[in-house]
Amino acid sequence: MKNRLKVLRAERDWSQQDLAERLGVSRQSVNAVETGKYDPSLPLAFRIADLFELPIEAIFQRD
């Protein structure tokens, strides 16, 4: 699954740690999602979408 997480985070000048704290996950989890090594759970995907005020489909796309 591809995602725009890194771009969205950079637009807000947030570090991976900043985003992790806002989402209640580890920095390593943010890194794994950004690099495509880990697909987020549905609840985490919704938290990400809510945080960026975007629909899930605007952040995550199928390969």
N, C-alpha and C positions, 0 to 999 in steps of 0.2 A: 504494500500500500504506500502510495506517495503522499506527502503532506507539505503544507506551506508553513509549518510551525516555526522553523528557523527565520523565515522572512518576516512573519508576523511579529515574532519576538524582537527582531532587529529594528523593525519600524518603531517599536516602543522603547528602544534602547534598554531592554531587559537582558540580563545575563540568564544563563540556564538556571542558576541558583534562584534568581528572582522569580522566574516562572515556576520553578519547582515549589517554592514557598507559597505562591498564590494558589497552586493546585493541590497542595498537601501531599506531594510525592517527593522522591529523592531527585537530586540533580542527575544522577545516573539514569533514572527512568526517563527524564526529559531528553537526555542525550540519545538513549536507545530509540525513542519514538522519532526524534528528528532524523536520525540516520537510517531509519527503516528496519532496524534490527528487532523492533518490538512493535506490535500493533496494540494500541491502547484498548483497554476494556471499554465497553459501551458507556458505563458511568463516567469514566475518565474522559472519553471523547466528548460527552455532553458538557462536562465541566470546562474543558478547553474551549468548546464552542461558545458557552455562556460567557466565559472570561473575555474572549475576543469579540463578543456580540456578533457572531456570524453563524450561519447554519453549518452543520457538520460537513455537508457536501462542499462548502467553500474552503474547507481546511484539508480534508482528506479525500483522495481520489484513488480509485482502483488502479493497479499497474497496467 
